[in-house]
Amino acid sequence: MAGISSLGIGSGVLTSDLVDQLVAAERAPTEKRLAQKTQQSEAMLSAYGKLRSAITELRLPMRQLSSADNLKAFSAISSNENIGVSVDSTKASRGSYSLNVTSLASAQALASQAVFADRDSASVGQGTLQLSVGDKVTNITIDSGNDSLQGLANAINEAGAGVSAGVIDTGSGYQLVLSADNAGSANAVSISATELAGAEGLARFAFDAANPAANPNMKETIAASDAVMEINGVAVTRSTNSFENVIDGLSFDIKEVGTSTVKVSQDLGAVADRVQGFVDKFNALQSTISGLAGFNADAGVGGLLNGDSTVRSLQNQLRQMLTGVVPGLENANVRSLADVGITTDSDTGALKFDREEFETQLKNNPDDVTALFAEQGRATDSQVEFVRSGTNTQAGKYDINITQAATRGSLNYAAADTGTVTVMAGNRFTFEVDGETQVSVFLENAPDGSPLSGAGDDFTGAEFAAAIQQALDNSSELKAANRSVQVAWDATDGLTFTSGSYGTDSNVRLTSALNVPSLNSKDGVAGTDVAGTINGQTAQGDGQVLYLGSDSGPASGIQVRILGDQTGSRGSINFVQGIGNSTVDLVNSFVGADGQLESRTSSLTRELEKIQESQVKLDIRIESYRERLVKQFSTADSLIARLNSTRDYVTQQLDALAPQNFNKK
């Protein structure tokens, strides 16, 4: 570029300005075309981005409506503020309940009757205290290092026994006070003492929860009690003042003894709000489409996406979905959105929502309205339950045939061996439930309620079954694992432990029975999975759930739960997909990774990349063109300069030969 400043010296014409003009003229058409293509592609990308955003906004409300639980909103009101009620809308149902709280739950509290002169130095005795709280037993050692009232209290608090201890100053001495960490009669505290010879004294803290009067050295200041509430005349007991799911979907929190009336009603307005959310998002999408793809007849100008095949496809599919009859509901009271007050404005394409009509239909035809939006499986057999569908499940009616019913794992002891079961003090039963949950329980009292003796007490088969059932029901390990075991005894089958779950993983195994001579450890028999066909195709079983794989035709991915033990034909299940799921699937087909919008935007992105490549090629070509012009101009200018020099020389010579010059000579 430095040499270009000398252009035109020879000719006065082939200047650098002329090069710039020629280069600009060469660049302009291509650069203009590339700029126009860039502007158009970027505008299209922006338009598709707005469309994608509007379509995506439609997915959330339809995903909410695709869940049957969200179409069953309920509210509950208690007439007594001291008897609170909360509701799980997914499980509750309409009803009215009369409540009568007769007692509140309380945690047991004990106080030592012995008064100590000093909390830190006065000896309390040495040995071992055994604290029993529920099914938990904790041994606490008292020796010379903690032989004081405060030392005893600290040892109890550090042991995690389910009991809290403290020392109070009565003004005339110090006493030990204990309180159970949890309320309820099942958490009553029993204390036994084993004293070290020559350092006696711990027996002053012994207490028998079953017979409080037998231990005058410890006083029960607050008795352990359960909360008791009558619901429509039926007594219900809990160890706390919270009654969770005592009625499907309802939980109660009681603060005082008293009565209340609880009314549960369907919250139609909450469901209508969700539907209104869908209508609003759909209309926002229509407004976006109108702005991007509409046509202004007055101005004779169409939107950027006017006539776009992707937009036309989206509109056509949405129109068919939202105005047609939902497959599977052809004979129902509610078959389409129009039946629940959702209609289309023929001029704008927007939806209009008659809220009052919707709430009326939801109240009168709740199952049909639910199926209109959410997936639903309608079984002809009352003991067949729809669980879920798969991504490829198509609406339709599918026959179910069972060749093997699901069973539960169990452990059995013959009647001859369990007609009488001898259990000694210090007993412990250890079970393995469903192959993974370890459970340890013990029995504390004989059938008459007295403490078990070291020599052993006899239980009848029925008494033992009832006692061990209560211990298993109170097991924290079973509760944490959400598992259960049922215990039964009869003269024919003997003693049977049955898992609460079904399938090949279901089992009960007694791994040890300490101080129970009548029972030995024994393996149970595993349960079986359900087996059969759905729509004539062999299905897989998992416990009571029968299901098809993801590539099994129209019924692919469908899952049903088979209750009862009947084999053979179990009727059919009519699967209705619902508008909610269909709309979510449609949205995903446009905005998903492999969707139509992704395809269009990827194509435009590649187009912009090609434009950038063309721009780079143009710059290279123009630079080469400039260099060529400069070279050509320089050569021509040099030639012209030489010609001018020759001209000047010839002119001088001719001037020298002129006649006047001869005359001078």
C-alpha positions in Angstrom: 0.0 0.0 0.0 3.0 2.3 0.5 3.9 2.5 -3.2 0.4 3.5 -4.2 1.0 7.1 -3.2 3.3 7.5 -6.3 0.5 6.4 -8.7 -0.4 9.1 -11.3 2.9 10.9 -11.4 3.6 9.7 -14.9 0.0 9.9 -16.3 -1.8 12.1 -13.9 -4.8 9.8 -14.5 -4.0 6.4 -12.9 -4.2 7.6 -9.4 -4.8 5.8 -6.0 -8.2 7.4 -5.9 -9.1 5.6 -9.2 -7.9 2.3 -7.7 -10.1 2.9 -4.6 -13.1 3.6 -6.8 -12.5 0.5 -9.0 -12.1 -1.7 -5.9 -15.2 -0.3 -4.3 -17.2 -0.9 -7.5 -15.9 -4.4 -7.6 -16.8 -5.1 -3.9 -20.2 -3.4 -3.7 -22.5 -5.9 -5.4 -21.2 -8.9 -3.6 -20.9 -7.1 -0.2 -24.5 -5.8 -0.6 -25.8 -9.3 -1.4 -24.0 -10.8 1.6 -25.2 -8.0 3.9 -28.8 -8.6 2.8 -28.5 -12.4 3.3 -26.9 -11.8 6.8 -29.7 -9.4 7.8 -32.4 -11.7 6.5 -30.9 -14.8 8.3 -30.4 -12.9 11.6 -34.0 -11.6 11.4 -35.2 -15.2 10.8 -33.2 -16.5 13.7 -34.7 -13.8 15.9 -38.2 -14.6 14.7 -37.7 -18.3 15.4 -36.3 -17.4 18.8 -39.4 -15.5 19.7 -41.6 -18.4 18.4 -39.6 -20.9 20.3 -40.0 -18.9 23.5 -43.8 -18.6 23.1 -44.1 -22.3 22.3 -42.0 -23.3 25.3 -44.2 -21.1 27.6 -47.1 -23.3 26.6 -45.4 -26.4 27.9 -45.5 -25.7 31.7 -49.2 -25.2 32.1 -50.0 -28.2 29.9 -47.5 -30.3 31.8 -49.3 -29.4 35.0 -52.7 -30.3 33.5 -51.3 -33.6 32.2 -51.1 -34.8 35.8 -54.4 -36.2 37.1 -53.4 -35.1 40.6 -53.5 -31.4 39.5 -57.1 -31.8 38.4 -58.2 -33.0 41.9 -57.7 -30.0 44.1 -59.4 -30.1 47.5 -59.6 -27.8 50.5 -60.5 -28.7 54.1 -61.9 -26.5 56.9 -62.1 -27.3 60.6 -64.7 -25.7 62.8 -62.2 -25.7 65.8 -59.0 -23.8 65.4 -57.3 -26.0 68.0 -57.9 -29.1 65.8 -56.1 -28.1 62.7 -56.4 -29.9 59.4 -54.2 -30.0 56.3 -55.0 -31.6 53.0 -53.1 -33.4 50.3 -55.1 -32.6 47.2 -53.7 -35.6 45.3 -55.2 -38.1 47.8 -58.2 -36.4 49.4 -61.8 -36.8 48.5 -65.0 -34.9 49.4 -66.5 -35.6 52.8 -67.5 -34.4 56.2 -66.0 -35.8 59.5 -66.9 -35.4 63.1 -63.9 -35.3 65.4 -63.7 -35.7 69.2 -60.3 -35.4 70.8 -60.4 -37.2 74.1 -56.7 -37.0 75.1 -53.4 -35.4 74.1 -50.1 -37.2 73.7 -47.5 -36.5 76.4 -43.9 -37.6 77.1 -43.2 -39.3 80.3 -41.3 -37.5 83.0 -39.7 -39.0 86.2 -38.1 -37.5 89.3 -35.8 -39.2 91.8 -37.2 -39.1 95.3 -33.7 -39.3 96.9 -32.3 -35.8 97.6 -28.6 -35.2 97.3 -26.6 -32.6 99.2 -24.3 -31.8 96.3 -24.7 -32.3 92.6 -21.0 -32.8 91.8 -19.5 -34.7 94.7 -22.2 -36.8 96.5 -22.0 -40.4 95.3 -25.0 -42.0 93.5 -23.6 -45.5 93.4 -21.7 -47.4 90.8 -22.6 -50.1 88.4 -24.9 -50.2 85.3 -28.3 -48.6 84.6 -30.3 -50.2 81.8 -32.7 -47.8 80.1 -35.5 -49.2 77.9 -37.4 -46.8 75.8 -39.7 -48.4 73.2 -37.7 -51.1 71.4 -34.4 -49.4 72.3 -32.2 -50.7 75.2 -29.2 -48.7 76.4 -26.7 -49.6 79.1 -25.1 -46.7 81.0 -22.0 -47.4 83.2 -21.4 -45.3 86.3 -17.9 -45.6 87.8 -15.6 -43.5 89.9 -15.2 -41.0 87.0 -18.9 -40.0 86.9 -20.2 -41.1 90.3 -22.3 -38.0 91.0 -25.7 -36.7 90.3 -24.4 -34.4 87.5 -22.2 -37.2 86.2 -25.2 -39.5 86.0 -27.2 -36.9 84.2 -24.4 -36.2 81.7 -23.9 -40.0 81.0 -27.6 -40.4 80.2 -27.7 -37.4 77.9 -24.6 -38.6 76.1 -25.9 -42.1 75.6 -28.7 -41.2 73.1 -31.0 -43.5 74.9 -34.2 -41.6 74.0 -34.2 -39.9 77.5 -33.0 -36.5 78.6 -31.8 -35.9 82.1 -31.3 -32.9 84.3 -30.5 -31.9 87.8 -32.8 -29.5 89.7 -32.1 -27.5 92.9 -35.1 -27.9 95.1 -33.8 -25.5 97.7 -33.3 -28.3 100.1 -31.1 -30.5 97.9 -30.7 -31.8 94.4 -32.8 -34.3 92.5 -32.5 -36.1 89.1 -35.3 -35.5 86.6 -35.8 -37.5 83.4 -38.1 -37.0 80.4 -38.7 -39.2 77.4 -37.6 -37.6 74.1 -40.8 -38.7 72.4 -44.4 -38.7 73.5 -46.7 -41.7 73.6 -47.1 -44.8 75.8 -44.8 -46.8 73.5 -42.0 -44.5 74.6 -42.5 -45.1 78.3 -39.2 -45.4 80.2 -38.1 -48.4 82.3 -34.9 -48.4 84.3 -33.2 -51.4 85.9 -30.0 -51.2 88.0 -27.1 -53.6 88.5 -25.0 -52.3 91.4 -21.3 -52.7 92.1 -20.7 -54.5 95.4 -19.5 -52.0 98.0 -20.7 -49.0 95.9 -24.5 -49.6 96.0 -27.0 -46.8 95.3 -28.1 -47.0 91.7 -31.2 -49.0 92.7 -32.6 -45.6 93.8 -33.1 -44.8 90.1 -34.9 -48.0 89.1 -38.3 -47.7 87.6 -40.8 -50.1 86.1 -43.0 -48.4 83.5 -45.6 -51.3 83.7 -45.9 -51.0 87.5 -44.9 -47.5 88.6 -45.9 -48.1 92.2 -43.3 -50.8 92.5 -40.4 -48.3 92.5 -41.1 -45.6 95.2 -37.6 -44.2 94.7 -38.6 -42.7 91.3 -41.8 -40.8 90.9 -43.7 -40.5 87.6 -44.5 -36.8 87.5 -46.0 -37.0 84.0 -47.4 -40.2 82.6 -46.7 -41.2 79.0 -49.9 -41.1 77.1 -51.1 -41.3 73.5 -53.3 -38.9 71.7 -56.8 -40.3 71.1 -59.3 -39.0 68.7 -62.6 -40.3 67.5 -63.3 -39.8 63.9 -67.0 -40.4 63.1 -67.1 -42.5 66.3 -64.0 -44.6 65.4 -61.2 -44.3 68.0 -57.8 -43.5 66.5 -54.6 -43.5 68.6 -51.2 -41.8 67.9 -48.1 -41.4 70.0 -47.9 -37.7 69.0 -50.5 -34.9 68.6 -50.1 -35.1 64.8 -52.4 -37.6 63.0 -50.9 -38.0 59.5 -53.0 -39.6 56.7 -55.4 -41.1 59.2 -57.9 -40.4 56.4 -56.6 -40.4 52.8 -55.1 -37.0 52.1 -56.0 -35.5 55.5 -53.7 -34.9 58.5 -54.7 -33.4 61.8 -52.7 -31.4 64.3 -54.4 -31.2 67.7 -53.7 -28.7 70.5 -56.6 -29.2 72.9 -59.2 -31.7 73.9 -62.5 -30.9 72.1 -64.7 -31.5 69.1 -64.6 -30.3 65.6 -66.4 -30.8 62.2 -64.1 -31.0 59.2 -65.5 -30.5 55.8 -63.5 -31.4 52.6 -64.7 -30.0 49.4 -63.3 -29.9 45.9 -61.5 -26.6 45.1 -62.9 -26.1 41.6 -61.4 -22.6 41.4 -57.8 -23.8 41.9 -58.2 -26.2 38.9 -59.9 -23.5 36.8 -56.9 -21.2 37.6 -54.6 -23.9 36.1 -56.7 -24.1 32.9 -56.8 -20.3 32.7 -53.0 -20.4 32.8 -53.0 -22.7 29.7 -55.5 -20.5 27.9 -53.4 -17.4 28.6 -50.2 -19.0 27.3 -51.9 -20.3 24.2 -53.3 -16.9 23.4 -49.9 -15.4 23.9 -48.5 -17.9 21.4 -51.3 -17.0 18.9 -50.4 -13.3 19.3 -46.7 -14.1 18.7 -47.6 -16.1 15.6 -49.8 -13.3 14.3 -47.0 -10.8 14.6 -44.4 -13.0 13.0 -46.5 -14.7 10.3 -49.6 -12.6 9.8 -50.5 -10.5 6.8 -51.5 -6.8 6.9 -54.0 -6.5 4.1 -54.1 -2.7 4.2 -50.4 -2.3 3.9 -50.0 -5.4 1.7 -47.2 -6.6 3.8 -46.7 -10.0 5.4 -44.8 -10.9 8.5 -41.3 -12.3 8.3 -42.6 -15.9 8.8 -45.7 -15.4 6.6 -46.2 -18.7 4.7 -43.5 -20.5 6.7 -44.1 -24.2 6.7 -43.0 -24.7 10.3 -45.6 -22.2 11.5 -48.3 -23.7 9.4 -47.5 -27.2 10.7 -47.6 -25.9 14.3 -50.9 -24.2 13.8 -52.5 -27.1 12.0 -51.5 -29.6 14.7 -52.6 -27.4 17.6 -55.9 -26.7 15.9 -56.6 -30.4 15.4 -55.6 -31.2 18.9 -57.6 -28.5 20.7 -60.8 -28.7 18.6 -61.1 -32.4 18.0 -62.6 -35.2 20.2 -59.9 -36.8 22.4 -59.4 -40.5 21.4 -61.0 -42.8 23.9 -63.6 -40.2 25.0 -65.9 -40.7 22.0 -68.8 -41.9 24.2 -68.0 -39.9 27.3 -70.0 -36.9 28.7 -67.0 -34.7 28.1 -65.2 -35.3 24.7 -63.4 -32.1 23.8 -62.4 -28.7 25.1 -65.6 -27.2 23.8 -67.5 -29.4 26.2 -65.8 -27.7 29.1 -66.2 -24.1 27.9 -63.0 -23.6 26.0 -63.8 -22.5 22.4 -61.8 -20.9 19.6 -62.4 -17.4 18.2 -62.8 -17.9 14.5 -61.4 -14.4 13.7 -58.2 -14.4 15.8 -57.6 -18.1 16.6 -57.5 -17.3 20.3 -59.2 -19.4 22.9 -62.1 -18.2 25.0 -62.7 -19.7 28.5 -66.1 -20.0 30.1 -64.9 -20.5 33.7 -68.4 -21.2 35.1 -69.1 -23.9 32.5 -65.7 -25.5 33.2 -66.3 -25.7 37.0 -69.8 -27.1 36.4 -68.4 -29.9 34.2 -65.6 -30.6 36.6 -68.0 -31.0 39.4 -70.5 -33.2 37.5 -68.0 -35.2 35.4 -64.7 -35.2 37.2 -63.3 -38.4 35.7 -64.1 -37.3 32.1 -62.6 -33.8 32.6 -59.5 -35.4 34.1 -59.2 -37.7 31.1 -59.7 -34.8 28.8 -56.4 -33.2 30.0 -54.4 -35.9 31.8 -53.5 -39.5 30.8 -55.9 -42.0 32.3 -56.3 -45.8 32.2 -59.8 -47.0 32.7 -59.9 -50.7 33.7 -63.0 -52.9 33.4 -61.7 -55.0 36.4 -61.9 -53.2 39.8 -58.7 -54.9 40.9 -56.7 -53.7 37.9 -55.1 -50.2 38.4 -53.5 -48.0 35.8 -50.0 -47.0 36.9 -48.5 -45.0 34.0 -47.9 -45.0 30.3 -44.7 -44.8 28.2 -43.6 -42.1 25.7 -44.8 -44.4 22.9 -48.1 -45.5 24.4 -51.0 -44.8 22.0 -54.6 -44.2 23.0 -56.6 -47.4 22.8 -58.2 -50.4 24.5 -55.9 -53.2 25.6 -56.8 -56.7 26.9 -55.1 -58.1 30.0 -54.6 -61.8 30.7 -52.8 -63.1 33.9 -51.0 -66.4 34.0 -49.5 -65.9 37.4 -50.6 -63.7 40.3 -48.0 -61.9 42.4 -47.4 -63.3 45.9 -45.6 -62.1 49.0 -42.6 -63.7 50.6 -43.2 -65.5 53.9 -41.7 -67.4 56.7 -43.6 -70.3 58.4 -43.2 -72.4 61.5 -45.4 -75.4 61.9 -48.3 -75.4 64.3 -46.8 -78.2 66.3 -43.7 -76.1 67.0 -45.4 -72.8 67.8 -48.6 -73.8 69.7 -46.6 -72.6 72.7 -43.6 -70.2 72.5 -41.4 -69.7 75.4 -39.7 -66.3 75.7 -37.2 -65.3 78.3 -36.1 -61.9 79.6 -33.4 -60.3 77.5 -34.8 -61.8 74.3 -34.1 -60.3 70.9 -35.4 -61.2 67.5 -33.5 -60.3 64.4 -35.2 -60.4 61.0 -34.1 -59.7 57.4 -37.0 -58.2 55.5 -37.1 -58.2 51.6 -33.5 -59.1 51.4 -32.0 -55.8 52.7 -33.7 -54.4 55.8 -32.3 -55.6 59.1 -34.8 -55.4 62.0 -34.3 -56.1 65.7 -37.2 -56.3 68.2 -37.8 -57.7 71.6 -40.6 -58.6 73.9 -40.7 -57.0 77.4 -43.7 -58.4 79.1 -45.4 -61.7 79.5 -49.0 -62.3 78.3 -50.4 -61.1 81.7 -48.5 -57.8 81.4 -45.8 -58.6 84.0 -42.1 -58.4 83.1 -40.6 -61.5 81.5 -38.8 -63.7 83.9 -35.3 -65.1 83.3 -36.6 -68.6 83.3 -39.1 -67.8 80.5 -42.8 -67.3 80.1 -45.1 -69.2 77.8 -47.1 -67.6 75.1 -49.8 -69.3 73.1 -49.3 -69.1 69.4 -52.0 -66.4 69.1 -50.5 -64.4 72.0 -47.0 -64.6 70.6 -48.2 -63.5 67.1 -50.0 -60.5 68.6 -47.0 -59.5 70.8 -44.4 -59.8 68.0 -46.7 -58.0 65.6 -46.9 -55.0 67.9 -43.1 -55.0 68.3 -42.7 -55.1 64.5 -45.3 -52.4 64.0 -43.3 -50.1 66.3 -39.9 -50.9 64.6 -38.1 -47.8 63.6 -36.1 -49.8 61.1 -39.2 -51.0 59.2 -40.7 -47.5 59.3 -37.5 -45.9 57.9 -37.4 -48.5 55.1 -41.2 -48.1 54.4 -41.6 -51.9 54.8 -43.9 -54.0 56.9 -44.4 -57.6 58.2 -47.7 -59.2 59.1 -47.8 -62.0 61.7 -50.5 -64.6 62.0 -51.1 -67.9 63.8 -53.7 -70.6 63.4 -54.0 -74.3 64.4 -53.5 -75.4 60.8 -50.9 -73.2 59.3 -49.0 -72.4 62.4 -47.0 -69.2 62.8 -46.5 -67.2 59.6 -44.5 -64.0 59.0 -45.5 -62.4 55.7 -43.8 -59.4 54.0 -45.9 -56.5 53.1 -44.4 -56.3 49.6 -44.9 -58.5 46.5 -42.5 -60.1 44.1 -39.3 -62.0 44.0 -37.5 -59.5 46.3 -40.2 -60.0 48.9 -39.1 -62.3 51.8 -38.8 -62.7 55.6 -35.9 -64.4 57.3 -35.3 -64.9 61.0 -31.6 -64.6 61.4 -31.5 -65.0 65.2 -33.8 -65.5 68.2 -31.9 -64.8 71.5 -33.5 -66.4 74.6 -36.3 -67.9 72.7 -35.7 -71.7 72.8 -38.9 -72.4 70.8 -37.7 -70.7 67.6 -34.6 -71.2 65.5 -33.3 -69.0 62.7 -34.9 -70.0 59.4 -35.1 -68.8 55.8 -38.4 -67.8 54.3 -39.9 -68.4 50.8 -39.5 -65.6 48.3 -42.6 -64.2 46.6 -43.4 -64.2 42.9 -43.8 -61.5 40.3 -47.1 -61.2 38.3 -47.0 -62.7 34.8 -49.2 -62.3 31.8 -49.9 -60.5 28.6 -51.1 -57.0 27.6 -52.7 -56.6 24.2 -51.7 -60.2 23.5 -48.0 -59.5 24.0 -46.0 -61.1 26.8 -45.4 -58.5 29.5 -42.8 -58.3 32.3 -43.6 -58.4 36.0 -42.3 -56.5 38.9 -44.2 -57.4 42.1 -47.8 -56.6 41.2 -46.9 -54.3 38.3 -47.3 -55.8 34.8 -45.7 -53.8 32.0 -44.6 -53.8 28.4 -41.2 -52.6 27.0 -40.7 -49.5 24.9 -40.9 -51.2 21.6 -44.1 -53.3 22.0 -46.4 -51.6 19.5 -49.4 -49.4 20.4 -49.3 -50.4 24.1 -45.5 -49.8 24.5 -44.5 -48.7 28.0 -47.9 -49.1 29.6 -47.9 -50.3 33.3 -50.8 -51.7 35.3 -51.0 -53.1 38.9 -52.8 -56.4 39.3 -54.4 -56.9 42.7 -56.0 -60.1 43.9 -55.0 -63.6 43.0 -57.3 -64.3 40.0 -55.7 -65.6 36.8 -57.0 -65.7 33.3 -58.7 -62.7 31.6 -58.7 -59.6 33.7 -60.7 -57.5 31.3 -59.2 -54.5 29.5 -57.8 -51.1 30.1 -58.8 -48.1 28.0 -55.8 -45.7 27.8 -56.7 -42.0 27.1 -53.7 -39.8 26.6 -55.4 -36.5 27.2 -54.7 -33.1 25.7 -52.1 -32.2 28.3 -49.7 -34.9 27.4 -50.4 -34.6 23.6 -49.6 -30.8 23.8 -46.4 -31.4 25.8 -45.3 -34.0 23.2 -46.2 -31.6 20.4 -44.2 -28.7 22.0 -41.2 -31.1 22.4 -41.4 -32.1 18.8 -40.9 -28.4 17.9 -38.4 -27.1 20.5 -36.6 -30.4 21.4 -33.1 -31.2 20.4 -34.4 -32.9 17.2 -37.4 -30.6 16.8 -38.5 -28.7 13.7 -37.4 -25.3 15.1 -34.0 -26.7 16.0 -33.6 -27.9 12.4 -34.6 -24.5 11.0 -32.3 -22.5 13.4 -29.4 -24.9 12.8 -29.9 -24.4 9.0 -29.9 -20.6 9.5 -26.8 -20.8 11.7 -25.0 -22.8 9.0 -26.1 -20.2 6.5 -24.6 -17.4 8.6 -21.4 -19.3 8.8 -21.3 -19.7 5.0 -21.9 -16.0 4.7 -19.0 -15.3 7.0 -16.8 -17.6 4.8 -18.0 -15.8 1.7 -17.1 -12.5 3.3 -13.6 -13.7 4.1 -13.2 -15.0 0.5 -14.5 -11.6 -0.8 -11.9 -9.7 1.3 -9.1 -12.0 -0.1 -10.3 -11.6 -3.7 -10.7 -7.8 -3.4 -7.2 -7.5 -1.9 -5.8 -9.5 -4.7 -7.8 -7.3 -7.2 -6.4 -4.2 -5.6 -2.8 -5.5 -5.8 -3.3 -6.4 -9.4 -4.7 -2.9 -10.2 -1.8 -1.2 -8.4 0.7 -3.4 -10.3 -1.0 -2.7 -13.7 -1.3 1.0 -13.0 2.3 1.2 -11.8 3.5 -0.5 -15.0 1.2 1.8 -17.2 2.3 4.9 -15.3 5.9 4.0 -15.7 5.4 3.5 -19.5 3.6 6.8 -19.8 6.4 8.5 -17.9 9.0 7.1 -20.4 6.8 8.1 -23.3 6.5 11.6 -21.9 10.2 11.8 -21.4 10.8 10.7 -25.1 8.2 13.2 -26.2 10.0 15.9 -24.4 13.3 14.9 -25.9 11.9 14.8 -29.4 10.3 18.1 -28.9 13.6 19.6 -27.8 15.3 18.2 -30.9 12.6 19.5 -33.2 12.8 22.8 -31.6 16.5 22.8 -32.3 16.0 22.2 -36.0 13.5 25.0 -36.5 14.3 27.6 -39.4 14.9 30.4 -37.0 17.7 28.5 -35.4 19.4 28.0 -38.8 19.2 31.7 -39.6 20.8 32.5 -36.3 23.7 30.4 -37.4 
